């Protein structure tokens, strides 16, 4: 599944993993990062049984600080949920502009506007799919799906204030979703649309709508001809969020 080059390749190889980050930013540029990482219990147990180590130790959390930029390790706590084992690490920072989230290739800027508002920019260095497609995997699709089930990646930015304006559509309250990728939701969406397409449509309009949604899903798999087409897909298909822009600007009024 070629998701138009937005998802870090290391995550696509890692299946059964949840990687969730929330960057909380104050008006003065300081803040915290809550980094939650989970793995399916059977995968974690397999790693332990084969003496391949574990992801969920304070030592690992401290090592991961190097992938985030100028941060300091603050604390760690368990983040287990049914069927999954995990850990949430908290890191503090003094200047959001000195963060550099290597795995999502994200960097930040912050300025003060003349009217007192704060202007946060998120640079994600977006790159679209190369014109020459990558060779398809020879692995059967059902096997590939089983191995990749549960893969989830999300990067959010939460500002300490009221959002006034944002160039991305993915804002709720004071939280901007920079990138969200939920493979299980995408698989479910594809299955739902294919089932609907096989049924007798109630109206011609309904048939056209289903066909269009399936076409947009194919665009997410790597068939989008341009960013405008891919953007339309993201607006209608669950499981994938990204502004499809190298820079997102968010203006907020500090508390």
C-alpha positions in Angstrom: 0.0 0.0 0.0 1.8 3.2 -1.2 0.4 6.0 0.9 1.7 9.0 -1.3 5.0 9.2 0.6 3.6 10.7 3.8 4.2 7.9 6.3 7.8 7.3 7.6 9.2 4.2 6.0 10.4 2.8 9.3 6.8 2.8 10.6 5.6 1.0 7.5 8.0 -1.8 8.2 7.1 -2.0 11.9 3.4 -3.2 11.9 1.5 -3.7 15.1 2.8 -0.4 16.5 1.1 2.7 17.7 3.2 5.9 17.7 1.4 8.9 19.1 2.9 12.3 19.9 1.3 15.4 21.4 3.4 18.6 21.4 2.0 21.1 23.9 3.2 24.7 23.2 2.9 27.8 25.3 3.0 31.3 24.0 6.6 31.8 25.1 7.6 28.8 23.0 8.2 26.4 25.9 6.2 23.2 26.5 6.1 19.4 26.7 6.0 16.4 24.4 3.9 13.4 25.4 5.2 10.5 23.4 3.1 7.3 23.6 4.3 4.2 22.0 2.5 0.9 22.0 3.0 -2.6 20.6 0.7 -5.6 20.4 1.2 -7.9 23.4 2.1 -10.9 21.4 4.8 -9.0 19.5 6.3 -7.6 22.7 6.2 -11.2 24.2 7.9 -12.6 21.1 10.7 -10.0 21.4 11.2 -10.8 25.0 11.2 -14.6 24.5 13.9 -14.2 21.7 15.9 -11.8 23.9 15.6 -9.0 21.4 15.0 -6.5 24.1 12.0 -4.3 24.9 10.8 -0.9 23.8 9.3 0.0 27.2 11.9 1.0 29.6 13.1 4.3 31.0 16.4 3.8 29.3 14.7 3.5 25.9 12.7 6.6 26.7 15.8 8.6 27.5 17.5 7.4 24.4 14.6 8.5 22.3 15.1 12.1 23.4 17.8 12.3 20.8 15.3 12.0 18.0 13.2 15.0 19.2 15.7 17.9 19.3 16.5 20.1 22.3 14.4 18.4 24.9 14.9 17.0 28.4 13.5 13.8 29.7 10.9 14.4 32.4 9.1 11.2 33.3 7.7 7.9 32.1 4.5 5.8 32.9 2.8 2.7 31.6 0.2 3.2 28.8 -1.2 -0.3 28.4 -4.6 -0.9 26.9 -6.4 -4.2 26.2 -4.3 -6.3 23.8 -1.5 -3.7 23.8 1.5 -2.9 26.0 3.0 0.6 26.0 4.6 3.5 27.6 4.1 7.3 27.7 7.3 9.4 28.1 7.1 13.1 28.8 9.8 15.5 27.6 10.1 19.2 28.3 11.5 21.9 26.0 12.3 25.6 26.4 12.0 26.6 22.7 9.7 24.9 20.3 11.9 26.2 17.4 14.6 23.8 18.6 12.5 20.7 18.2 13.2 18.4 15.3 11.0 15.3 15.3 13.2 13.1 13.1 10.8 10.2 12.4 8.0 12.5 11.1 10.5 15.1 9.7 8.7 17.9 11.5 10.1 21.2 12.7 8.5 24.3 14.2 8.5 28.1 14.2 6.9 30.6 16.5 6.5 34.4 16.2 4.6 37.1 18.0 2.2 39.1 15.8 1.7 42.9 16.3 -1.8 42.4 17.7 -0.5 40.1 20.4 -1.4 36.8 18.8 1.1 34.0 18.5 1.8 32.5 15.1 3.0 28.8 15.1 4.3 27.2 11.9 4.8 23.5 11.4 7.2 22.5 8.7 6.7 18.9 7.6 8.9 18.9 4.5 6.2 17.1 2.5 7.3 15.2 -0.6 4.8 13.7 -3.0 5.1 10.3 -4.6 7.9 9.9 -7.2 6.7 9.8 -10.8 8.2 6.3 -11.2 6.3 3.9 -9.0 8.2 1.7 -6.6 8.2 -2.1 -7.3 5.2 -3.9 -5.8 5.8 -6.4 -3.0 5.4 -10.1 -3.9 3.9 -10.8 -0.5 0.2 -11.8 -0.8 -2.1 -8.9 0.1 -3.9 -10.8 2.9 -0.6 -11.7 4.6 0.7 -8.1 4.2 -2.5 -6.8 5.8 -2.3 -9.2 8.7 1.3 -8.1 9.4 0.5 -4.4 9.2 -2.8 -4.6 11.2 -2.9 -2.1 14.0 -0.4 0.4 12.6 -1.2 3.9 13.8 0.8 7.1 13.7 -0.3 10.5 14.9 1.3 13.8 15.5 -0.7 16.6 17.2 0.2 20.1 18.4 -1.8 21.6 21.2 -1.5 25.3 21.8 -2.1 27.0 25.1 -4.8 29.4 24.0 -7.6 29.9 21.5 -7.1 29.1 17.8 -8.0 32.1 15.6 -7.0 30.8 12.2 -5.2 27.8 10.7 -4.2 26.8 7.2 -5.0 23.2 7.8 -8.6 21.8 8.0 -7.6 19.3 10.8 -8.1 21.5 13.9 -10.4 20.7 16.8 -10.4 23.2 19.7 -6.8 24.0 20.5 -5.4 20.9 18.8 -3.9 20.6 15.3 -3.5 17.2 13.8 -0.4 17.5 11.7 -0.4 13.9 10.5 -2.6 10.9 11.3 -2.4 7.5 9.7 -4.6 4.6 10.9 -4.2 1.6 8.7 -7.1 -0.4 10.3 -9.5 2.5 9.5 -8.3 2.6 5.9 -8.8 -1.1 5.5 -12.3 -0.9 7.0 -13.2 2.0 4.7 -12.0 0.1 1.6 -14.1 -3.0 2.6 -17.2 -0.9 3.3 -17.0 0.9 0.0 -16.4 -2.3 -2.0 -19.4 -3.9 -0.4 -21.5 -0.9 -1.1 -20.4 -0.8 -4.7 -21.5 -4.4 -5.2 -25.0 -3.6 -3.9 -27.9 -2.3 -6.0 -27.7 1.5 -5.6 -30.9 3.3 -4.6 -30.2 6.2 -6.9 -27.8 7.1 -9.7 -26.4 9.8 -7.4 -25.6 7.2 -4.7 -23.8 5.0 -7.3 -21.7 8.0 -8.5 -20.8 8.9 -4.9 -19.6 5.3 -4.1 -17.5 5.1 -7.3 -15.9 8.5 -6.5 -15.0 7.5 -3.0 -13.4 4.3 -4.2 -11.5 6.3 -6.8 -10.2 8.7 -4.0 -9.2 5.7 -1.9 -7.1 4.5 -4.9 -5.5 8.0 -4.9 -4.3 7.4 -1.4 -2.7 4.2 -2.4 -0.4 6.1 -4.7 -2.6 6.9 -7.7 -3.1 10.6 -7.1 -2.0 12.6 -10.0 -1.5 15.8 -8.0 -1.8 17.2 -4.5 -5.3 18.7 -5.2 -6.6 15.3 -6.0 -5.0 13.7 -3.0 -6.3 16.5 -0.8 -9.9 15.7 -1.9 -9.3 12.1 -0.9 -8.1 13.0 2.5 -11.2 15.1 3.1 -13.5 12.1 2.5 -11.6 9.0 3.5 -11.3 8.1 7.2 -8.0 7.0 8.6 -5.6 9.5 7.1 -5.1 13.2 7.8 -2.5 15.6 6.4 -2.8 19.2 5.1 -0.6 18.2 2.0 1.4 21.3 2.4 5.1 21.7 3.5 4.1 24.4 6.0 1.0 24.8 8.2 0.4 28.1 9.9 -1.7 28.4 13.1 -2.6 31.7 14.8 -3.7 31.6 18.4 -4.5 34.0 21.2 -2.6 33.0 24.3 -4.4 32.5 27.6 
